[in-house]
């Protein structure tokens, strides 16, 4: 394979540039929560994210083009990396929500809206929305928090035509994902997507897609609005960090503690189960 050089290290992924102008995107076993990269890694997490993303890219091939070129990567990164096109990334996190949770729930409780989208009164945590909504956010640096913004802010940032296309593509991807996932017993409560402009000017789906890191996956049979939902994502880690067991005060500004072995194993098992239920394949 062509030589590659380090370009960027993010919360979870490391990027390298190849001599022929491609990017090598490597998913690590790092895990982040509350805008911190935790000191404990989750075994197999990077490989699960990569393989699940590749599976979803195949499911979405007729909805939107993606940045994948090849999985022929250096042996040290096998299974957890892809070669992809270099894109001019859109400076917006494109989020689709079909259910009320997370920052959307917080904003709704305060304003009755999410990202300027008015919602009916009386919704509770876990409520299904009347229709999926596009709730974009700004992209934040490591250690900083993404902020929900209105559609008008996106339009002012990237132009009206691009904003409209981003909203359409995001909701189209969400609709396909929800259709596929619910047949496998999983609700996609929300998901975050990233897009970039290819050399021909078209918008292309990039980064990861519909993984437990970028989405809230809930077991459909256990869905019960009115409180937190069981999940296949890293909510288990967030819940432990904010429990008395962790001894961590989120408001202190101090980094979170290491995760105990039990939390690591339960988190890994949730990622594995999400992969197996969605793809129908056994994990190694």
C-alpha positions in Angstrom: 0.0 0.0 0.0 1.1 3.6 -0.6 2.9 5.4 2.2 0.6 7.3 4.6 1.2 10.1 7.0 -0.7 11.2 10.1 -3.2 14.1 9.5 -5.5 14.3 12.5 -6.5 12.5 15.6 -10.1 13.0 16.8 -12.1 11.7 19.7 -12.4 8.2 18.2 -10.8 8.3 14.7 -7.3 8.9 13.4 -6.8 10.1 9.8 -3.8 9.5 7.6 -3.1 10.7 4.1 -1.8 8.4 1.4 0.7 9.3 -1.3 -2.1 9.0 -3.9 -4.3 11.6 -2.2 -6.7 9.3 -0.4 -7.5 9.3 3.3 -7.0 6.3 5.6 -9.7 6.6 8.4 -8.9 4.4 11.4 -11.4 3.8 14.2 -9.8 3.3 17.6 -11.2 1.7 20.7 -11.4 5.0 22.4 -14.8 6.2 23.8 -15.9 9.7 24.5 -18.6 11.0 26.8 -19.6 14.5 27.8 -17.0 15.9 25.4 -14.2 14.0 27.1 -12.2 11.2 25.7 -12.2 8.6 28.5 -9.1 7.0 29.8 -10.5 3.5 29.3 -10.9 1.8 25.9 -13.7 -0.6 24.8 -12.2 -3.7 23.2 -13.3 -4.3 19.5 -15.2 -1.0 19.4 -13.3 0.5 16.5 -13.7 -2.6 14.4 -17.4 -2.8 15.2 -17.9 0.8 14.2 -16.1 0.3 11.0 -17.8 -2.9 10.0 -21.2 -1.6 10.9 -20.6 1.6 8.9 -19.6 -0.4 5.9 -22.8 -2.5 6.2 -24.9 0.6 6.4 -23.1 2.3 3.4 -24.3 -0.8 1.4 -27.9 -0.4 2.7 -27.9 3.2 1.7 -26.1 3.0 -1.7 -29.2 4.0 -3.6 -30.1 6.9 -1.2 -26.8 8.8 -1.2 -23.2 8.3 -2.4 -20.5 7.7 0.2 -16.8 8.3 0.5 -15.6 4.6 0.7 -12.9 3.6 -1.8 -11.5 0.4 -0.4 -11.0 -1.7 2.7 -7.6 -2.8 1.5 -5.7 -1.3 4.4 -2.4 -1.9 6.2 -2.4 -5.1 8.2 -2.1 -3.3 11.5 -5.4 -1.5 10.8 -7.3 -4.5 9.3 -11.0 -4.6 10.1 -11.0 -1.1 11.7 -10.1 1.2 8.8 -11.2 2.2 5.3 -9.6 4.1 2.5 -11.9 7.0 1.4 -12.1 10.0 -0.8 -10.9 13.3 0.5 -13.9 15.7 0.8 -14.5 19.3 1.6 -16.5 18.6 4.7 -19.7 20.5 5.4 -19.3 22.4 8.7 -22.6 21.1 10.1 -23.6 18.1 12.1 -26.7 16.8 10.4 -29.0 15.2 12.9 -32.3 13.5 12.3 -34.6 12.8 15.2 -37.6 10.5 15.3 -38.0 10.3 19.1 -37.4 12.8 21.9 -34.2 12.2 23.9 -30.9 13.8 24.8 -30.3 17.5 23.9 -33.6 17.5 22.0 -35.5 16.6 25.1 -33.7 19.3 27.1 -34.5 22.0 24.5 -38.1 20.9 24.1 -38.6 21.1 27.9 -37.4 24.7 27.8 -38.9 26.0 24.6 -41.4 23.5 23.2 -39.1 23.3 20.1 -36.0 21.6 18.9 -33.7 23.6 16.7 -36.6 26.0 15.9 -38.9 23.1 15.0 -42.1 23.5 17.1 -43.4 20.2 18.5 -46.8 19.3 20.1 -47.2 19.9 23.8 -47.3 17.0 26.2 -44.4 15.0 24.8 -42.2 13.1 27.3 -38.8 11.4 27.2 -38.9 8.7 24.6 -42.0 10.0 22.8 -42.2 9.3 19.1 -42.4 12.6 17.1 -45.2 13.2 14.7 -42.6 13.0 11.9 -38.8 12.9 11.9 -37.2 16.3 12.1 -33.9 17.7 10.9 -32.1 19.2 14.0 -28.6 20.4 12.9 -25.7 21.3 15.2 -22.4 23.1 14.9 -19.3 21.0 14.8 -17.2 21.5 18.0 -13.5 20.9 18.6 -12.4 18.2 21.1 -13.3 19.2 24.6 -16.1 21.5 23.4 -19.8 20.8 22.9 -21.8 20.7 19.7 -24.6 23.3 19.8 -28.0 22.7 18.3 -28.8 25.4 15.7 -31.8 26.3 13.6 -32.3 25.5 9.9 -31.9 29.3 9.2 -28.4 29.2 10.7 -27.4 26.3 8.4 -28.9 28.1 5.5 -26.8 31.2 6.3 -23.7 29.1 6.8 -23.8 26.9 3.6 -26.4 28.6 1.5 -30.1 27.9 1.0 -29.7 25.2 -1.7 -27.1 23.2 0.2 -29.1 23.5 3.4 -32.2 22.1 1.6 -30.2 19.2 0.2 -28.6 18.4 3.6 -32.0 18.3 5.2 -33.5 16.1 2.5 -30.5 13.7 2.5 -30.5 13.5 6.3 -34.2 12.7 6.5 -33.9 10.2 3.5 -31.1 8.4 5.3 -33.0 8.3 8.5 -36.1 7.0 6.8 -34.2 4.1 5.2 -32.4 3.4 8.4 -35.5 3.3 10.5 -37.2 1.0 8.0 -34.2 -1.4 8.0 -33.7 -1.3 11.7 -37.2 -1.8 12.9 -37.5 -5.0 10.9 -34.6 -6.2 13.1 -36.2 -5.1 16.4 -34.3 -1.8 16.8 -35.7 1.8 16.9 -33.3 4.5 15.6 -34.3 7.3 18.0 -31.9 9.7 16.4 -28.7 9.8 14.4 -25.9 12.2 13.4 -24.5 12.3 9.9 -21.7 14.1 8.2 -21.5 15.1 4.6 -18.8 16.6 2.4 -18.5 17.9 -1.1 -16.8 15.7 -3.6 -14.7 17.1 -6.5 -17.7 17.0 -8.8 -19.7 19.3 -6.4 -22.0 16.5 -5.1 -22.7 15.9 -1.4 -21.3 12.6 -0.2 -22.0 10.8 3.1 -18.8 10.5 5.1 -17.2 9.5 8.4 -19.2 6.8 10.2 -22.9 6.1 9.7 -25.6 4.7 12.0 -23.3 3.3 14.7 -23.8 3.2 18.4 -21.5 6.2 18.6 -23.5 8.3 16.3 -27.0 7.1 17.0 -29.4 6.1 19.7 -30.5 2.5 19.2 -33.4 1.3 21.3 -34.8 -2.2 21.5 -38.3 -1.8 19.9 -39.9 -4.4 22.2 -38.9 -2.4 25.3 -39.8 1.0 24.1 -41.9 2.8 26.7 -42.2 6.6 26.6 -41.9 8.5 29.9 -38.3 7.9 30.9 -34.9 6.7 29.8 -35.0 3.9 27.3 -32.8 0.7 27.3 -30.2 1.3 24.5 -27.5 -0.3 22.5 -25.3 2.8 22.4 -22.9 4.4 24.9 -25.7 5.7 27.1 -24.7 3.0 29.6 -21.3 4.8 30.0 -23.0 8.2 30.4 -25.3 6.7 33.0 -22.4 5.2 35.0 -20.4 8.4 34.9 -23.3 10.5 36.3 -24.1 7.9 39.0 -22.8 8.1 42.5 -20.7 5.0 41.8 -18.3 7.0 39.6 -17.6 9.7 42.2 -17.4 12.2 39.3 -19.0 15.6 39.3 -19.7 16.6 35.7 -19.8 20.3 36.7 -16.3 20.2 38.2 -14.5 20.5 34.9 -12.3 17.6 35.9 -11.9 14.7 33.4 -14.0 11.6 34.1 -12.5 8.6 35.9 -11.5 5.3 34.3 -14.3 2.8 33.6 -14.5 -0.3 35.8 -14.2 -3.7 34.0 -17.9 -4.4 34.4 -18.9 -1.2 32.6 -16.4 -1.9 29.9 -17.7 -5.4 29.3 -21.4 -4.4 29.4 -20.6 -1.5 27.0 -18.8 -3.8 24.6 -21.6 -6.3 24.7 -24.1 -3.6 23.7 -22.0 -2.6 20.7 -21.7 -6.3 19.7 -25.4 -6.9 20.1 -26.3 -3.8 18.0 -24.0 -5.1 15.2 -25.3 -8.6 15.3 -29.0 -7.7 15.4 -28.7 -5.2 12.6 -26.5 -7.1 10.2 -27.6 -10.7 11.1 -24.0 -11.6 11.3 -22.1 -13.1 14.3 -19.3 -11.0 15.7 -16.1 -13.0 15.5 
